[in-house]
Amino acid sequence: MSTIVYCHAHPDDEASQTSGAMARASAEGHRVVVVFATNGDHGEVAADALEGETVADYRRREAEASAKALGLARIVWLGYADSGMTGWEQNDAEGSFHRADLGEAARRLADVLDEEDADVLVGYDWHGGYGHPDHVKVHHLVHAAAPLARRTPRLLESTMNRTEMSRMFEEARAAGVNDWDWNPDDPMDDGNPLGTPEDEITWEVDVSSYLEQKRAALEAHKSQATDIEQFLAMAPEIFARAFGTEHYIEPGVDGPMRHAWPFGDV
C-alpha cells in the first residue's frame, strides 16, 4: 500500500476533480491525504453559517465532511488566502497564494511529503484546468515541492479531457438539448480552452463505482452553490458520463492515453 498526497487549490476542488480516485484509493487501502493551498475565503457565503463564522471556517467544516465521505486519512492547510479569479484585486493581496513566494510554499508542501513519506503527489496541469490563478500556482507548487522532499514522489497532474467534453457538447447539440452558453473549446480564464486534449493525457481512470462517494463529497460543499447545484442537478446518466472518469497527466510518460488505474503498483 502507498501514500498519495493530493494538492488542491481550494476546498471543493477535490470533490469535483479527483474525489473518485481518492475514494477508490482509500477503499483499496492506500493512505490518502489532501492538502489545500488556500482557505477558500472568497467563495460563496453559506446561508446557514453560524453567527460569527467566517467563509473560511465554514469551508473547513465542509472539507472535513467531504474527507469523511471519501475516507481520507488527513487534511492539511498550507495557510494561504484565496486569490480570487483572474484580474481580481485579491490576486495581489497580502497573504494570497498567488502572491506567495514559490520556494516558501514548496517547502511547506515538501514538509508534508516528508511527514507522510509520500509515494505519489497529485497536482494540476500547466494551466490549472481553466486558468484560475490559484490552480496555476498549484501546478508550479507541486513541481517545485517534489524534488525538495527527502524521497521524491511520483508526480501526476489532474486535468479534464477536453476532447471528450467536446464530444459530449456536440452530441447534446445534435440531440437538440444543448442550452449551455459555453463551449469547452472557448477561451477560459487565461485565454486557453478548458483542460487538455486527449492525446496529451496519460491516464483515464474509471471511477464509476465511486459515484455515490463523489456525489457525497460534492454535497458536502453545498455552500458553493453556483457550481455544486449545477452538478448535483444533472440527470443520473449525465452525472455518470461527466464524473465517471477522471484524467491525469504523468510528466515524462508518453501516450497514448491508458484506460487503467495508475495507483495499483506504486
MARMARRO-703248 format. One line per 3 residues: number of its first residue (from 1); their letters; for each residue x, z, y of N, C-alpha, C. Coordinates in Angstrom, 3 decimals, decimal comma, padded with zeros to 6 digits. Layout:
<recs>
NUM) a) X Z Y X Z Y X Z Y | ...
</recs>
This chain:
<recs>
1) mst) 000,833 000,000 -001,188 000,000 000,000 000,000 000,879 000,000 001,254 | 000,333 -000,440 002,358 001,117 -000,614 003,573 000,406 -000,007 004,771 | 001,125 000,034 005,880 000,570 000,498 007,141 000,495 -000,681 008,100
4) ivy) -000,701 -000,920 008,615 -000,953 -002,051 009,510 -001,378 -001,490 010,862 | -000,648 -001,831 011,911 -000,966 -001,387 013,264 -001,531 -002,563 014,056 | -002,735 -002,390 014,536 -003,383 -003,395 015,387 -003,268 -002,943 016,836
7) cha) -002,793 -003,810 017,709 -002,730 -003,511 019,133 -003,787 -004,338 019,855 | -004,713 -003,652 020,508 -005,789 -004,316 021,248 -005,740 -003,923 022,718 | -006,264 -004,793 023,552 -006,228 -004,561 024,996 -007,199 -003,469 025,431
10) hpd) -008,446 -003,536 024,923 -009,499 -002,623 025,366 -010,309 -002,133 024,165 | -010,899 -000,951 024,269 -011,840 -000,539 023,229 -013,046 -001,470 023,238 | -013,355 -002,039 022,135 -014,372 -003,034 021,761 -013,727 -004,337 021,321
13) dea) -012,477 -004,625 021,762 -011,797 -005,841 021,314 -011,577 -005,827 019,808 | -011,321 -004,637 019,255 -011,112 -004,551 017,808 -012,371 -004,943 017,048 | -013,537 -004,585 017,601 -014,798 -004,848 016,910 -015,098 -006,340 016,826
16) sqt) -014,891 -007,042 017,913 -015,245 -008,463 017,943 -014,181 -009,354 017,321 | -012,928 -008,908 017,288 -011,851 -009,805 016,885 -011,285 -009,541 015,493 | -011,055 -008,296 015,134 -010,304 -008,034 013,895 -010,962 -006,994 012,995
19) sga) -012,186 -006,590 013,294 -012,780 -005,469 012,554 -013,035 -005,781 011,091 | -013,266 -007,043 010,754 -013,476 -007,395 009,348 -012,235 -007,147 008,514 | -011,096 -007,625 008,985 -009,843 -007,410 008,250 -009,439 -005,945 008,265
22) mar) -009,717 -005,255 009,361 -009,412 -003,826 009,434 -010,207 -003,061 008,381 | -011,492 -003,369 008,272 -012,350 -002,696 007,290 -011,907 -003,029 005,874 | -011,577 -004,300 005,638 -011,146 -004,700 004,300 -009,831 -004,023 003,929
25) asa) -008,873 -004,021 004,849 -007,591 -003,391 004,566 -007,764 -001,900 004,285 | -008,599 -001,239 005,073 -008,851 000,190 004,855 -009,484 000,428 003,493 | -010,466 -000,417 003,147 -011,161 -000,267 001,863 -010,216 -000,485 000,687
28) egh) -009,198 -001,311 000,876 -008,246 -001,597 -000,199 -007,090 -000,607 -000,240 | -007,127 000,408 000,595 -006,149 001,474 000,507 -004,999 001,431 001,490 | -004,972 000,425 002,371 -003,937 000,378 003,393 -004,235 001,402 004,494
31) rvv) -003,201 001,869 005,138 -003,374 002,723 006,312 -003,493 001,814 007,526 | -004,613 001,908 008,238 -004,871 001,022 009,375 -004,968 001,859 010,648 | -004,152 001,505 011,626 -004,064 002,210 012,899 -004,405 001,231 014,014
34) vvf) -005,184 001,680 015,003 -005,457 000,833 016,158 -004,842 001,464 017,397 | -004,151 000,653 018,176 -003,551 001,062 019,440 -004,277 000,326 020,555 | -004,793 001,077 021,524 -005,432 000,469 022,684 -004,487 000,563 023,873
37) atn) -004,181 -000,582 024,466 -003,267 -000,599 025,608 -003,901 000,030 026,839 | -005,213 -000,172 027,025 -005,888 000,346 028,213 -007,069 001,223 027,824 | -007,576 001,933 028,832 -008,732 002,801 028,598 -010,069 002,106 028,838
40) gdh) -010,025 000,822 029,234 -011,261 000,069 029,416 -012,129 000,555 030,559 | -011,510 001,128 031,602 -012,311 001,773 032,636 -013,011 000,808 033,580 | -012,760 -000,496 033,453 -013,504 -001,461 034,258 -014,600 -002,149 033,439
43) gev) -014,976 -001,529 032,323 -016,090 -002,025 031,530 -017,422 -001,643 032,157 | -018,494 -001,978 031,453 -019,838 -001,687 031,953 -020,145 -000,195 031,826 | -020,948 000,302 032,752 -021,314 001,715 032,777 -022,493 001,941 031,838
46) aad) -022,372 002,902 030,939 -023,427 003,193 029,968 -024,580 003,930 030,639 | -025,797 003,517 030,286 -026,979 004,154 030,859 -027,139 005,597 030,395 | -026,612 005,913 029,212 -026,791 007,254 028,657 -025,514 008,096 028,734
49) ale) -024,621 007,749 029,655 -023,401 008,551 029,819 -023,767 009,970 030,231 | -022,983 010,930 029,764 -023,211 012,327 030,112 -022,857 012,566 031,582 | -023,445 013,583 032,161 -023,163 013,894 033,556 -021,670 014,156 033,737
52) get) -021,077 013,437 034,673 -019,664 013,591 034,947 -018,746 012,819 034,022 | -019,300 012,146 033,031 -018,485 011,396 032,072 -018,057 010,069 032,674 | -016,766 009,781 032,631 -016,259 008,519 033,164 -016,487 007,389 032,166
55) vad) -016,342 006,158 032,653 -016,427 004,996 031,764 -015,371 005,094 030,674 | -014,161 005,509 031,061 -013,078 005,628 030,082 -013,402 006,671 029,021 | -013,946 007,800 029,436 -014,309 008,844 028,474 -015,378 008,349 027,501
58) yrr) -016,377 007,673 028,048 -017,454 007,158 027,203 -016,911 006,160 026,193 | -016,017 005,294 026,650 -015,490 004,255 025,761 -014,560 004,841 024,705 | -013,955 005,966 024,985 -013,188 006,660 023,946 -014,116 007,127 022,828
61) rea) -015,261 007,643 023,199 -016,229 008,070 022,182 -016,695 006,872 021,357 | -016,911 005,753 022,019 -017,316 004,545 021,296 -016,218 004,090 020,340 | -014,971 004,149 020,796 -013,849 003,741 019,943 -013,763 004,620 018,710
64) eas) -014,022 005,903 018,864 -013,996 006,814 017,720 -015,092 006,465 016,720 | -016,283 006,104 017,222 -017,376 005,719 016,328 -017,060 004,421 015,601 | -016,449 003,480 016,305 -016,048 002,215 015,687 -015,003 002,456 014,605
67) aka) -014,011 003,293 014,913 -012,958 003,587 013,945 -013,525 004,236 012,690 | -014,495 005,109 012,866 -015,128 005,753 011,713 -015,847 004,724 010,855 | -016,543 003,783 011,495 -017,270 002,753 010,756 -016,331 001,859 009,964
70) lgl) -015,117 001,662 010,470 -014,146 000,760 009,837 -013,203 001,477 008,883 | -013,219 002,798 008,893 -012,331 003,556 008,016 -010,906 003,642 008,520 | -010,713 003,570 009,837 -009,363 003,581 010,385 -008,754 004,978 010,294
73) ari) -007,439 005,018 010,172 -006,738 006,290 009,990 -006,395 006,969 011,304 | -006,224 006,182 012,376 -005,735 006,779 013,628 -006,028 005,853 014,791 | -006,311 006,453 015,950 -006,423 005,737 017,219 -005,314 006,231 018,128
76) vwl) -004,624 005,313 018,804 -003,582 005,662 019,771 -003,915 004,977 021,094 | -003,755 005,713 022,189 -003,983 005,179 023,533 -002,643 005,118 024,258 | -002,243 003,925 024,714 -000,976 003,808 025,426 -001,061 004,365 026,840
79) gya) -002,262 004,498 027,385 -002,436 005,214 028,639 -002,487 004,373 029,897 | -002,606 003,051 029,762 -002,674 002,205 030,953 -004,117 001,995 031,399 | -004,272 001,677 032,678 -005,596 001,375 033,220 -005,954 -000,078 032,930
82) dsg) -007,223 -000,316 032,756 -007,776 -001,662 032,604 -007,414 -002,464 033,849 | -006,953 -003,710 033,662 -006,526 -004,546 034,784 -007,628 -005,426 035,341 | -008,803 -005,439 034,702 -009,860 -006,319 035,163 -009,582 -007,769 034,819
85) mtg) -010,493 -008,636 035,214 -010,392 -010,058 034,904 -009,383 -010,747 035,823 | -009,043 -011,987 035,495 -008,069 -012,752 036,268 -008,470 -012,824 037,743 | -007,540 -012,458 038,615 -007,778 -012,548 040,046 -008,382 -011,319 040,678
88) weq) -008,788 -010,330 039,870 -009,337 -009,104 040,443 -008,215 -008,325 041,127 | -008,572 -007,564 042,164 -007,564 -006,756 042,842 -006,986 -005,683 041,910 | -007,755 -005,316 040,873 -007,284 -004,315 039,915 -006,088 -004,805 039,100
91) nda) -005,842 -006,116 039,080 -004,681 -006,639 038,354 -003,396 -005,941 038,788 | -003,292 -005,667 040,068 -002,061 -005,092 040,622 -002,226 -003,649 041,063 | -003,263 -002,986 040,556 -003,482 -001,587 040,909 -002,431 -000,694 040,250
94) egs) -002,168 000,434 040,876 -001,231 001,398 040,312 -001,705 001,830 038,929 | -000,827 001,753 037,943 -001,163 002,176 036,593 -001,812 001,129 035,729 | -002,069 -000,066 036,267 -002,711 -001,107 035,468 -001,755 -001,645 034,410
97) fhr) -002,315 -002,077 033,305 -001,500 -002,619 032,216 -000,820 -003,906 032,650 | -001,528 -004,730 033,416 -000,968 -006,000 033,880 000,311 -005,765 034,682 | 000,320 -004,696 035,471 001,461 -004,408 036,339 002,554 -003,626 035,612
100) adl) 002,267 -003,085 034,456 003,191 -002,186 033,761 004,512 -002,871 033,424 | 005,573 -002,097 033,464 006,880 -002,582 033,041 006,833 -002,887 031,544 | 007,169 -004,113 031,165 007,048 -004,521 029,767 007,965 -003,705 028,860
103) gea) 009,165 -003,422 029,312 010,088 -002,655 028,488 009,573 -001,256 028,207 | 009,010 -000,621 029,230 008,458 000,726 029,051 007,268 000,711 028,098 | 006,369 -000,269 028,289 005,205 -000,376 027,408 005,634 -000,667 025,976
106) arr) 006,632 -001,527 025,818 007,118 -001,860 024,477 007,708 -000,634 023,789 | 008,392 000,214 024,556 008,956 001,433 023,963 007,842 002,366 023,489 | 006,764 002,463 024,278 005,632 003,297 023,869 005,045 002,796 022,546
109) lad) 004,870 001,478 022,440 004,312 000,928 021,207 005,305 001,060 020,058 | 006,583 000,834 020,319 007,596 000,963 019,268 007,651 002,388 018,728 | 007,416 003,366 019,594 007,380 004,756 019,131 006,264 004,961 018,113
112) vld) 005,136 004,323 018,350 004,025 004,399 017,391 004,418 003,716 016,080 | 005,056 002,568 016,184 005,510 001,854 014,984 006,464 002,722 014,174 | 007,324 003,455 014,860 008,259 004,331 014,168 007,535 005,519 013,533
115) eed) 006,598 006,106 014,267 005,831 007,230 013,721 005,103 006,825 012,448 | 004,619 005,606 012,434 003,827 005,118 011,306 004,665 004,408 010,252 | 005,938 004,131 010,572 006,773 003,300 009,703 006,004 002,028 009,337
118) adv) 005,522 001,355 010,368 004,584 000,240 010,208 005,193 -000,943 009,460 | 004,406 -001,502 008,568 004,788 -002,718 007,848 004,378 -003,976 008,602 | 003,226 -003,909 009,294 002,658 -005,070 009,975 002,192 -004,648 011,361
121) lvg) 002,407 -005,514 012,346 001,900 -005,330 013,695 001,059 -006,546 014,049 | -000,152 -006,309 014,529 -001,068 -007,399 014,878 -001,364 -007,359 016,372 | -001,128 -008,493 017,050 -001,443 -008,618 018,473 -002,328 -009,827 018,707
124) ydw) -002,067 -010,544 019,805 -002,875 -011,706 020,179 -002,013 -012,959 020,301 | -002,677 -014,112 020,340 -001,978 -015,375 020,549 -001,421 -015,442 021,981 | -000,748 -016,529 022,296 000,049 -016,617 023,528 -000,759 -016,465 024,801
127) hgg) -002,054 -016,818 024,773 -002,867 -016,652 025,987 -004,006 -015,654 025,777 | -003,821 -014,782 024,797 -004,788 -013,721 024,591 -006,174 -014,204 024,255 | -006,272 -015,405 023,684 -007,561 -015,938 023,273 -008,302 -016,660 024,373
130) ygh) -008,356 -016,048 025,559 -009,096 -016,681 026,655 -008,501 -016,374 028,026 | -007,292 -015,872 028,062 -006,585 -015,751 029,323 -006,748 -014,456 030,083 | -007,450 -013,477 029,525 -007,580 -012,187 030,214 -006,181 -011,603 030,424
133) pdh) -005,875 -011,111 031,630 -004,517 -010,607 031,889 -004,052 -009,550 030,899 | -004,930 -008,627 030,511 -004,530 -007,583 029,567 -004,283 -008,145 028,175 | -005,035 -009,173 027,789 -004,847 -009,787 026,477 -003,521 -010,563 026,438
136) vkv) -003,225 -011,275 027,515 -001,952 -011,990 027,591 -000,795 -010,992 027,526 | -000,953 -009,859 028,205 000,101 -008,840 028,206 000,299 -008,264 026,806 | -000,790 -008,105 026,037 -000,655 -007,617 024,661 000,216 -008,557 023,842
139) hhl) 000,046 -009,861 024,038 000,888 -010,825 023,312 002,367 -010,538 023,589 | 002,711 -010,398 024,856 004,111 -010,140 025,206 004,539 -008,757 024,720 | 003,619 -007,799 024,774 003,937 -006,436 024,356 004,343 -006,369 022,890
142) vha) 003,556 -006,964 022,001 003,878 -006,835 020,576 005,171 -007,558 020,237 | 005,432 -008,674 020,900 006,680 -009,391 020,646 007,884 -008,606 021,165 | 007,689 -007,841 022,234 008,780 -007,024 022,757 008,968 -005,755 021,947
145) aap) 007,883 -005,181 021,431 007,957 -003,898 020,726 008,492 -004,035 019,311 | 008,125 -005,107 018,618 008,500 -005,240 017,206 009,996 -005,082 016,966 | 010,870 -005,755 017,720 012,310 -005,604 017,452 012,889 -004,263 017,891
148) lar) 012,116 -003,481 018,672 012,589 -002,164 019,087 012,369 -001,103 018,012 | 011,459 -001,385 017,090 011,158 -000,411 016,043 012,352 -000,258 015,105 | 012,484 000,936 014,520 013,585 001,162 013,567 013,535 000,166 012,422
151) rtp) 012,307 -000,172 011,985 012,123 -001,178 010,930 011,182 -002,235 011,493 | 011,700 -003,442 011,713 010,912 -004,482 012,359 009,715 -004,870 011,496 | 008,502 -004,720 012,029 007,327 -005,065 011,231 007,081 -006,577 011,215
154) rll) 006,382 -007,010 010,215 005,877 -008,380 010,180 004,851 -008,520 011,309 | 004,870 -009,658 012,011 004,035 -009,832 013,193 002,984 -010,910 012,961 | 001,740 -010,574 013,275 000,634 -011,523 013,243 -000,060 -011,530 014,597
157) est) -000,678 -012,667 014,935 -001,393 -012,804 016,202 -002,841 -013,188 015,921 | -003,750 -012,334 016,347 -005,166 -012,640 016,219 -005,529 -013,772 017,178 | -006,356 -014,702 016,711 -006,801 -015,804 017,554 -008,195 -016,228 017,126
160) mnr) -008,740 -017,199 017,818 -010,043 -017,776 017,472 -009,851 -019,249 017,120 | -010,557 -019,703 016,104 -010,416 -021,075 015,629 -011,250 -021,997 016,522 | -010,589 -022,601 017,518 -011,295 -023,462 018,462 -011,903 -024,677 017,773
163) tem) -011,228 -025,196 016,763 -011,733 -026,374 016,057 -013,062 -026,069 015,379 | -013,153 -024,912 014,701 -014,389 -024,520 014,044 -015,480 -024,211 015,060 | -015,120 -023,567 016,161 -016,115 -023,283 017,184 -016,657 -024,564 017,802
166) srm) -015,804 -025,561 017,964 -016,259 -026,850 018,475 -017,196 -027,534 017,486 | -016,905 -027,390 016,178 -017,800 -027,939 015,158 -019,172 -027,281 015,245 | -019,184 -025,962 015,373 -020,446 -025,242 015,489 -021,209 -025,665 016,739
169) fee) -020,496 -025,850 017,824 -021,094 -026,276 019,083 -021,763 -027,639 018,921 | -021,048 -028,573 018,292 -021,590 -029,919 018,114 -022,763 -029,927 017,138 | -022,670 -029,128 016,071 -023,788 -029,038 015,113 -025,040 -028,511 015,785
172) ara) -024,890 -027,488 016,616 -026,042 -026,919 017,317 -026,627 -027,919 018,303 | -025,759 -028,656 018,980 -026,265 -029,648 019,936 -026,992 -030,768 019,209 | -026,451 -031,196 018,061 -027,102 -032,252 017,288 -028,462 -031,807 016,767
175) agv) -028,580 -030,503 016,491 -029,844 -029,971 015,992 -030,818 -029,644 017,120 | -030,384 -029,816 018,351 -031,250 -029,556 019,488 -031,467 -028,095 019,797 | -030,569 -027,231 019,304 -030,760 -025,793 019,522 -029,635 -025,193 020,359
178) ndw) -028,813 -026,013 020,951 -027,682 -025,507 021,728 -028,094 -025,355 023,189 | -028,363 -024,120 023,597 -028,680 -023,864 025,006 -027,553 -023,106 025,693 | -026,343 -023,129 025,082 -025,199 -022,448 025,681 -024,782 -023,168 026,959
181) dwn) -024,317 -022,405 027,920 -023,844 -023,015 029,164 -022,320 -023,112 029,201 | -021,701 -023,058 028,018 -020,259 -023,196 027,937 -019,890 -023,973 026,686 | -018,658 -024,391 026,643 -018,130 -025,150 025,517 -016,741 -024,591 025,207
184) pdd) -016,391 -024,365 023,930 -015,071 -023,806 023,617 -013,910 -024,662 024,086 | -014,165 -025,935 024,378 -013,100 -026,802 024,876 -012,973 -026,762 026,396 | -013,896 -026,037 027,074 -013,818 -025,909 028,526 -012,693 -024,952 028,914
187) pmd) -012,180 -025,057 030,133 -011,162 -024,102 030,590 -011,733 -022,683 030,648 | -010,951 -021,721 030,176 -011,349 -020,321 030,236 -010,674 -019,652 031,448 | -010,468 -018,346 031,359 -009,985 -017,559 032,481 -008,692 -018,090 033,076
190) dgn) -007,798 -018,574 032,233 -006,486 -019,008 032,707 -006,356 -020,525 032,770 | -007,474 -021,241 032,616 -007,442 -022,692 032,664 -007,233 -023,355 031,322 | -006,993 -022,563 030,277 -006,817 -023,089 028,927 -008,109 -022,940 028,136
193) plg) -008,353 -023,832 027,166 -009,542 -023,672 026,325 -009,421 -022,461 025,411 | -010,549 -022,065 024,836 -010,630 -020,855 024,020 -009,787 -020,962 022,750 | -009,120 -019,880 022,385 -008,471 -019,778 021,084 -007,377 -020,787 020,827
196) tpe) -007,308 -021,233 019,558 -006,214 -022,057 019,067 -006,751 -023,161 018,164 | -006,214 -024,385 018,258 -006,635 -025,433 017,325 -006,310 -025,048 015,882 | -007,118 -025,524 014,956 -006,982 -025,151 013,551 -005,608 -025,467 012,973
199) dei) -005,008 -026,570 013,409 -003,726 -026,955 012,819 -002,564 -026,096 013,308 | -002,839 -025,145 014,218 -001,808 -024,222 014,669 -002,036 -022,805 014,136 | -003,054 -022,636 013,298 -003,400 -021,323 012,749 -002,807 -021,189 011,345
202) twe) -002,307 -020,008 011,032 -001,680 -019,771 009,726 -002,666 -019,267 008,692 | -003,527 -018,304 009,077 -004,395 -017,630 008,114 -005,857 -017,676 008,545 | -006,716 -018,098 007,634 -008,159 -017,927 007,797 -008,590 -016,882 006,773
205) vdv) -009,109 -015,762 007,254 -009,381 -014,606 006,407 -010,884 -014,439 006,214 | -011,312 -014,430 004,957 -012,722 -014,238 004,622 -013,055 -012,755 004,712 | -013,915 -012,399 005,668 -014,352 -011,002 005,798 -015,871 -010,905 005,648
208) ssy) -016,459 -011,891 004,977 -017,914 -011,939 004,857 -018,486 -010,742 004,105 | -017,678 -010,114 003,260 -018,152 -008,928 002,537 -018,128 -007,674 003,403 | -017,619 -007,805 004,632 -017,491 -006,648 005,516 -018,271 -006,835 006,822
211) leq) -019,290 -007,686 006,779 -020,090 -007,922 007,976 -020,877 -006,682 008,387 | -021,278 -005,862 007,430 -022,001 -004,633 007,766 -021,114 -003,708 008,592 | -019,848 -003,569 008,189 -018,923 -002,733 008,946 -018,615 -003,352 010,307
214) kra) -018,520 -004,671 010,334 -018,235 -005,348 011,599 -019,390 -005,161 012,575 | -020,601 -005,275 012,076 -021,771 -005,064 012,927 -021,812 -003,615 013,422 | -021,476 -002,659 012,557 -021,472 -001,255 012,955 -020,431 -001,000 014,045
217) ale) -019,278 -001,651 013,934 -018,243 -001,497 014,957 -018,717 -002,062 016,287 | -019,386 -003,198 016,245 -019,933 -003,780 017,474 -020,998 -002,867 018,071 | -021,876 -002,337 017,224 -022,926 -001,443 017,705 -022,340 -000,180 018,324
220) ahk) -021,190 000,244 017,839 -020,551 001,437 018,397 -020,175 001,239 019,860 | -019,939 -000,011 020,254 -019,547 -000,329 021,625 -020,736 -000,852 022,438 | -021,883 -000,245 022,269 -023,125 -000,734 022,871 -023,104 -000,728 024,396
223) sqa) -022,230 000,077 024,998 -022,204 000,113 026,466 -021,784 -001,226 027,062 | -021,016 -002,007 026,311 -020,546 -003,319 026,806 -021,590 -004,379 026,472 | -022,754 -004,198 027,094 -023,964 -004,905 026,679 -023,891 -006,413 026,872
226) tdi) -023,188 -006,882 027,893 -023,183 -008,316 028,181 -022,749 -009,129 026,970 | -021,683 -008,699 026,303 -021,205 -009,416 025,120 -021,840 -008,874 023,836 | -021,865 -007,549 023,696 -022,286 -006,963 022,432 -023,732 -007,294 022,103
229) eqf) -024,615 -007,214 023,074 -026,027 -007,522 022,806 -026,206 -008,977 022,381 | -025,408 -009,867 022,964 -025,469 -011,279 022,579 -025,037 -011,463 021,128 | -023,984 -010,766 020,731 -023,508 -010,871 019,355 -024,549 -010,308 018,370
232) lam) -025,075 -009,143 018,687 -025,987 -008,475 017,766 -027,356 -009,147 017,705 | -027,676 -009,970 018,705 -028,947 -010,677 018,719 -028,913 -011,958 017,891 | -027,746 -012,330 017,392 -027,642 -013,543 016,578 -028,451 -013,395 015,299
235) ape) -029,073 -014,492 014,878 -029,739 -014,510 013,573 -028,685 -014,233 012,498 | -029,072 -013,598 011,383 -028,093 -013,220 010,362 -027,181 -014,356 009,910 | -027,738 -015,552 009,734 -026,908 -016,657 009,264 -025,924 -017,111 010,333
238) ifa) -026,323 -017,012 011,607 -025,412 -017,382 012,689 -024,322 -016,322 012,844 | -024,716 -015,051 012,733 -023,734 -013,962 012,806 -022,695 -014,113 011,699 | -023,165 -014,443 010,493 -022,242 -014,603 009,357 -021,295 -015,770 009,597
241) raf) -021,794 -016,847 010,168 -020,937 -018,008 010,442 -019,911 -017,676 011,523 | -020,353 -016,953 012,544 -019,478 -016,660 013,667 -018,445 -015,582 013,346 | -018,843 -014,591 012,523 -017,984 -013,432 012,318 -017,502 -013,254 010,880
244) gte) -017,853 -014,165 010,005 -017,482 -014,021 008,599 -016,051 -014,398 008,275 | -015,363 -015,004 009,224 -013,939 -015,307 009,052 -013,185 -014,846 010,287 | -011,930 -014,486 010,093 -011,037 -014,145 011,197 -009,776 -014,976 011,049
247) hyi) -009,093 -015,183 012,156 -007,970 -016,119 012,156 -006,728 -015,486 012,775 | -005,584 -015,788 012,147 -004,319 -015,200 012,564 -003,218 -016,261 012,536 | -002,357 -016,168 013,528 -001,133 -016,962 013,568 000,008 -016,057 013,112
250) epg) 000,868 -016,578 012,245 002,076 -015,845 011,865 003,277 -016,626 012,386 | 003,891 -016,164 013,473 005,010 -016,900 014,060 006,100 -017,189 013,035 | 006,553 -018,430 013,045 007,621 -018,832 012,140 007,158 -019,326 010,789
253) vdg) 005,857 -019,235 010,512 005,315 -019,709 009,238 004,555 -021,006 009,498 | 004,993 -022,079 008,872 004,393 -023,387 009,100 003,035 -023,508 008,415 | 002,234 -024,474 008,901 000,930 -024,770 008,324 001,064 -025,496 007,001
256) pmr) -000,052 -025,932 006,434 -001,397 -025,883 007,009 -002,017 -024,491 006,911 | -003,194 -024,342 007,519 -003,880 -023,064 007,504 -004,212 -022,649 006,079 | -003,914 -021,398 005,765 -004,165 -020,867 004,429 -005,484 -020,097 004,427
259) haw) -006,339 -020,365 003,475 -007,597 -019,621 003,305 -007,322 -018,490 002,327 | -006,772 -017,396 002,835 -006,268 -016,341 001,958 -006,195 -015,024 002,720 | -005,924 -013,964 001,962 -005,784 -012,609 002,511 -004,307 -012,360 002,792
262) pfg) -003,919 -012,163 004,050 -002,491 -012,076 004,375 -001,849 -010,728 004,114 | -002,635 -009,708 003,738 -002,090 -008,368 003,632 -001,935 -007,896 002,181 | -002,059 -008,804 001,238 -002,027 -008,396 -000,166 -000,662 -008,022 -000,677
265) dv) 000,405 -008,546 -000,076 001,736 -008,306 -000,638 002,693 -007,748 000,415 | 002,145 -007,091 001,447 003,038 -006,553 002,470 003,545 -005,178 002,036
</recs>
